[in-house]
C-alpha cells in the first residue's frame, strides 16, 4: 500500500512539473489572467514577452520560447538587420549605360543598358515629390540627348541580374497576383503595382467592368469574374504568374462604385520597364534599331559583359532610413523583400531568399541571441512558413535600444498608436495613443505586435505579443491586447 501511495505521489509531482514546464500557469492576480482565460484563445497559441529597458529586466513572459508565425512583425527583424549592416544612409543605384561609340551623326553603334541596382522605389509615387521630380525617365532622356545620341544601332538591354527574381516558394498562390505579393526584382518599377479602375452596377451580384489599367501594360490579358456586393469592402483577388501577362480577377467590390481601385502586381517588371522606356524613346524622337533584351540571373555571364561600358547617369534611391520608415509604417512587403535581398548581396555576394534568410539568422546568433526555433523564408512575413519566438524578437528590440547607434531610425520607423500607418486605428485609448510605437503583423488568424511604450511611472517597455489561430474577430483581439497593455501601463 505504501509503495502504491509513493508511486501515485511521484506521478502527480511529475505531471505537475511537466505541466509547469510546458504551460504557463497564470494565477488570478496576474495581469494575464483575464487575457489568457478568454474563450477566443481556447484553440490559440499565445506568446508574450515584456522587458523594462530602464531597469534592464524581464517583467512579464508567457510561452516566450514558442515558435509562432510572425506575419509582418518579421519586418522588425529585417529592418533592424539592414540598419546594422547597410547603415541608414545606404542608397540603391540604377545605372544608365551604353557600349560602343557615338558617331558625328548621333548614331550609337552599340547597346543602351539599364543596369538594375535592386531599388524598390524606382518611379514610386511615395517618393515622387522628393526624389523623383522631375520624373526619373525624363532625366534619362535628357542625359541620352546630352550625350549626343539620336539613334541606337543596337539593343536596349535591361540588366536585372543583381537579384534573383524568384518569388519565395512558400508564398500563397492567392497572394502573388495582388500588389502585396509583388516580388523583388533587380529592376522594380512603380512599386511593381498597377491599378484596376473598376465600375460596379447598382444591384448586387452584377458584373463589374474594368474601365482602365494604370499604367497600361502591353498584352495584359485580364479574365474578369468580379461581381458587385452589398458588403462595403474590397473582396477582389487577382491571380497570375509573376512573369506572365495573364491575370484572373474574381471576388466582389461594393456596388454603386464608378471608380473603385484594386491593385495588382506588375508582371515581369524588368520587361515592363523596357517596353515603357521604349515608348519614351520613340516619343522623344530617339530611334531604337534593335530589340529589348532582358538579362537576369540565369544569364550570369552575358555575352557583352567583357565589352567596356560608359556610365552616363545614376538614379539613386532615397536613403535606406526613409525606405525603412515607409516599410514599417505602412507594412510594405515589396520594400522589405528588397531590403532583405540587399543585406545578403552586401554580405555574401548573393541575393536569394535562402542566402538572405541564412545570413540574418546567423547575424543575430552572433549577437548572442539563441536562434533555435527561428526559421525564415522571406523578409516581409508573407510566408506562413516563417516562425520565430516572442523572446527572439524582443531581444532584437532590446539590442536596437541598448546597443545600436541607429536606434532612433528604427524607433521612428514604427507606427504610432492611434495616429499613423497600420496603427492609426488601433490602441486609441488615452494611455497608449501617441505613446506606443509598434509593428503590427496580421494575416488570417494571426495577430501580432512588437514595439515600445512608456508606463505611467515613466518606464520604457519593449514588448512582443504573438497570437496564432485565435477565435473571433480581429477587432475583438485588438481590444483584448489593448486592455492587457493598459494593465502593464498602470502596474509598472
N, C-alpha and C positions, 0 to 999 in steps of 0.2 A: 504493500500500500504506500509506504514511504517513497519507494522508487517511482511509483506512478505519479505521486504528487510532485516530486522533484522534476520528473520529465515534463509534466504539464507546465510547471513554472518556467523551465528552460525554454519551452516552445513559446510561451506567452511573451517572455522577455525578448526572445529572438525576433518574434514578429513585430513587437513594439520598436525594437532597434531598427529593423528593416524599414518599417513604416516611417520612422523619423528621418531616415537617410534619404528615402526616395520621394517622400511627400512632406511638404512644409505644413506643419500643424499650426494653425493660427488661433489664438485664444480671443475671447470676446472683447478684450481691451486693446487689441492690436488695431492699427489703422486699416489693415487689410480685411478685417473680419467681415464687414458688410459687403465689401467688394468681392472677395473670393467666394462667398456663400450665395452670390446671386445666381438665379436659375439660368441666366444666359451663359454662364460658364460651366454648366454641367458637363458638356461634351468638349470643352475647350482646353487648350494648352496655354497656360498663362505664366509669364516670367516678368520679374521686376527687379530693378537694381537702382538704388539711390545712394549718392555719395556727397558728404559735406566737404566742399572744396576748401572751406576756411579752416575747419578742424582736422582735415585730412583723415577722414574715417568714413567707412561704410555705415549708413544709418538704417537702411532697410534692404532686404533682399528676399526674393521668393523664386524658387526654381531658377536661380541665376545661371546655372550651367546647362540649361535645357536648350538644345539646338532647335531654332524655330525659323520659319520663313520670314525674312525681314521686310519684303517689299521695298518701297522706296527709301526706307530708313538706311538701306545699304549705301545710298548716295553720301551719307556722312563719312563712311569708310573711304570711298573713292576720292571725295574732295579733300579730306584730311590728308590722305596719302599724296595727292597731287600738290598740295601746298608745301609739303615737306620735300618732295622730290623735284618738281618742276619749278617751284617758287612762284610767288604771287604775280610777278611781272613778266612771266613767260608769255610769248605770243606765237601763235601758229602763223606759218608763212606760205602763201600761194604764189608761185613764180610764173611770170610770162617770159618765154624764151624763144629763141629761134636758132636754127642751124643754117649753114650755108652762107651766102653772100647776097648783098643788095646791090644791083647794078644801077647805072645812071638813070634808067627809066623808071626806077622804083619797083623792079621785079625782085622779089625774094626768091632766090633759087635754092630753096631748102624748105624746111618744115617750121611751122609755128607751133609752139608747145605750151600747154598749160600744165604745170607741174604741181600736183596736189601736195599740200602740207598737213592734211588732216584737220583743217579748220572747220569747226562745226557751225560757225557764224557767217560764212561767206554769203553775202546777199540777204542776211536775216533782217526782217522787219524790226526785230527787237533792238537792233543797233543802227538802224537807218539814219537817225538824226545825229548820231555822234561819230561813227566810224565809216559809214558807207554813204556819205553825202558829199559830193555828187556820187551817183551810183557807180559801183566799182567797175562795171563793164564800160562805162563812159571813159573812165581812167585808162582802161586797157586800149580802147580805140584811139584815144588821144596819143598814147605812147607809141602805138604802131605807126600812126601818121607822122609823128615827130621823128621816128626812126627812118623815115623816107620810104616806107613800104606802101605800095599801091596795089600790087598783085602778089599772090602767093603761089609760086610754081612748085607746090609741094602739098603736104598733108597738114591738117590740123590734128595734132596729137594731144590726147588727153591722158596724162600720166597719173594713174590712180594708185601706184604701187606702194605708197608709203604705209598703208594699212592693208590687211586682208579685208575683203568685203563680205566676209561670212556673217550672216545673222547667227546669233547663238542658237545651237541646235535644240536647246531646251525651251525656247520661246514658243508660246502657243500660236497655232496657225491663225486663230481668230484675232490675234493682236497685230501681226506684222503688216497687214494691209492698211492699218489705221496710222494716223500721224504719230501716236505714242509708241508704235512698233517700228518706226523707221530705223534702218540700220546705219552704222557709222562707216562711211567710205573715206578713202583718201581725198576724194573731192566730193564734198557735200554742198548743196546749194539750196537757198531759200528754206532753211531748216528741214530740207528733204520733205517738204509738205506742200500739197496742193489743196485747194478749196473747191468743194462742190457747192454751187449755188442752187438751191432747191426751191420748188414751189409745190405746196400741198393744197388739195381741194378743201371745200368747206365741210365735207362729210367724212366720217371715219371709214377706214378700210378702202379708201380710194387711192388710185395710183399717183405717185409723186413724180414730178417732172424734173429732169436735170436741165437747168437754164444755162449754166456756164461752168467751165472748169478753169480755175485760175491758179497758176499760169497755164496757158494752153499747152497740152502735151501731145506731140505728133503721134498719130497711130494709137492713141488710147482707145481701147475697146471696153466700154462700160456696160455690163449687163445689170440692168436696174430692176430690182424687185421690191423697191421701197413702197410702203403704204403709209397713209395718214392715220393718226391715232388721237384719241381724246386725252391721252396722257401728255402732260406738258413737259416732256423730257426727250432728249436726243437718245434714241434707241437704235440708231443706224450703225451698221458694221460693214466694213469694207474688207474683202478677201482678195488675195492675189500674191503671186510670187514676187519677191523684191527685184527681180531682174527682167520681168516681162511686163508688157503693157496691157495685159488682160486683167480686168477687175470685175468683181461681182459685189454689188451692194444690196443689202437686204436689211429688214427690220422696219422700224417706224420712226416718223418725226411728227411733231404736233400738227394738227390740222389748221387750216386758215393761215398759212405762212406763205409770204411772197418771195422772201429771200433768206431762207434758212440755210445756215452754213454747216457743212460736215467736212471734216478734214481727213485726208488720206496721205499715205507715204508715197513720195515720188518714186516711180520705178526706175532703177538704174540711173542714179543721179549723175555719174560722170558722162554717160551717153546723153542724158538730157541737157547738161550744160554745153556739150559740144554742139548739139543742134541749135540750142538757144543762142549761143555766141555766133554761130554761122549766120543767123538772121541779122545779128548786129553788124557783122562784117558787110553783108550784102546791102543793108540799109545805109551804110556809110561808104558805099562805092568801093569797097575793098573786096577783090575777087579771089576766091579760093579755087584753084585749078585741080586740086587733089581731092582727097576724101577725108572724112572724120575717122580717126583711128583711136580706139580705146586700148590702152595697155594697163593691165592690172597685175596683181601679184603672181599670177601664173606665167606672165611674160617677164620673169625676173631679169633675164639677160636679153634685153631687146636689141634688135639689130643696129639701131642708131646710137646705142649708149656710148660707143667709143668716139663718136663724132663730136667735135667741140661745139659748145652751146654758148650763146651770148644771152645773159640775163638783162632784160630791158625794163622790167617793173616787178616789184614785190608788193603784194597786198598783205598787210599784216592784220591779224585779228585784234580785237580788244584784249586787254590784259587778262590773264587767267583769273585773277581775283574777281573781275567783273563777270566773267563767264560763270564762275563758281557761284556767285551771288544769285544769278538767274537760275542756275541748275538746282540749287537747294530751295530757293524761294518759291519757284513755280514747278519744281519737280520735273525738269526737262530730261527725259530719257536719252534723247539724242546727244545732248551735251555731255551727260555723264559717260556715255559709251565712248565718245571721242576722247575725253579726258582719260578714261580707263586704258585705252589703247596707247595714248601718248605717253603715259607713265611707262608702259612696257617698252615702247620704242626707245625712250631715253635710256632705260636701264639695261635692257637685254638685247637691244637692236632688232627686236621683232615686235610686231604689233598684231597679235592674235588674241582671241578671248582666253585661250588656255595660258599663254605666257603672261598675260596681264593678271589673271587670277592667281597664278602661282607666285608671281613677284609680290603682289600686295599681301598675300598671306605670309610669305616669308619676311617681308618688311616689318610687319607688326610682331612677328615672333622674335625677331632680333631686337625689338624694342622692349622685350620682356613680357609680352602678352602670350598666355597659353592659348594657342590657336587650335587645340584639339576640339573637334566638332564644328569647325568653320569650313564650309565648302562654298566656293564662289564659282558662278557660271557666267556672270556678267557684272557690269559696274553700276547698273541703274536699279536693279531689283525687280525687273520684269519677270525673270525666270522664277518659277516656283521650286526649282531645284536648289536655289541658294538657301543655305542655312547658316545661322550664326547665333551666338548666345547673347543675352542681355548684358552679361558681365563683360564680354569682349567689346561690345560697342561702347559700354560705359567706360571701360579702361582707355579706349581711344579718345573719348570725350575728355577724360581726366588728363591724359597725356597732352592733348592740344591746349588745355587750360594751364597746365603746370610747366610744361617743358617746351612748347612750340613758340618760336619767335613770331609765328603768323596767326596766333590765336584770334586777334581782332578781326582778321579777314574771314576766318572760319565762323566765328560767333556772329558777325554781321551778315553772313550769308543765310542764316537761318530765319525762317518766317517768324513774325511777331504775333503772339496770340491776340485774336480779335481784331487784327489790323492789316496784316499783309499776307500775300501769297496763299498757300494752301491752308494757312491758319486764320485767314481773315474772318471766317465764320465759326471758329472753334475756340473754346476756353475763353468765353467772353464775360465771365463774372468779374467783379471788381478786384479780385485778388490776383488773378492770373493775366487779365487783359493788360497789354503793354508791359508785362513783367516777364512772362515766359517766352523763350525762343526755342523752337524745336523743329526737327524734320519729321514730317508725317510719313507713314507708309501704309497704303491702303490698296488691297486687291480683294477679290471676293473672299469673304470670311477671314480676312486678315486686317487687323487694326493695330498699328504700332506707332510709338513716338519716342524720339530721342533728343535731348537738349538740356537746357538750363533754365532755372528760375531762382528768384530770391525769396526767402521766407519772411514772415512777419518780424522776426528778430534780426533780419539783415544777413542771414546766412545764405551763401551761394551754393546751390544744389545742382549736381549733374544727375540726370535720371534717364532710364530707359524702361519702357513698358512694351511688352510684346504679347499679343493675343492672337492665337490661331484657332480657327474653327469654332467661333462663338455662335450663339443662337440669338435671334432677334435682329433689330435694325442697327445700322451703323450709328445713327443719331443717339440711340439708347446707350451704346457702348461709350461714345464720346462723353455723354453726361456722367456716366459712372467713373470714367477716368478723371474727369474734371473734379468730381467730388473727392476722389482719392488724393489727387494732387493738392486740393484745397485743405484737406486734413493735415497733410505734411506741411503745408504753408503755415498753419497755425501752431503745430507742435514742435517746430524747430527754429 
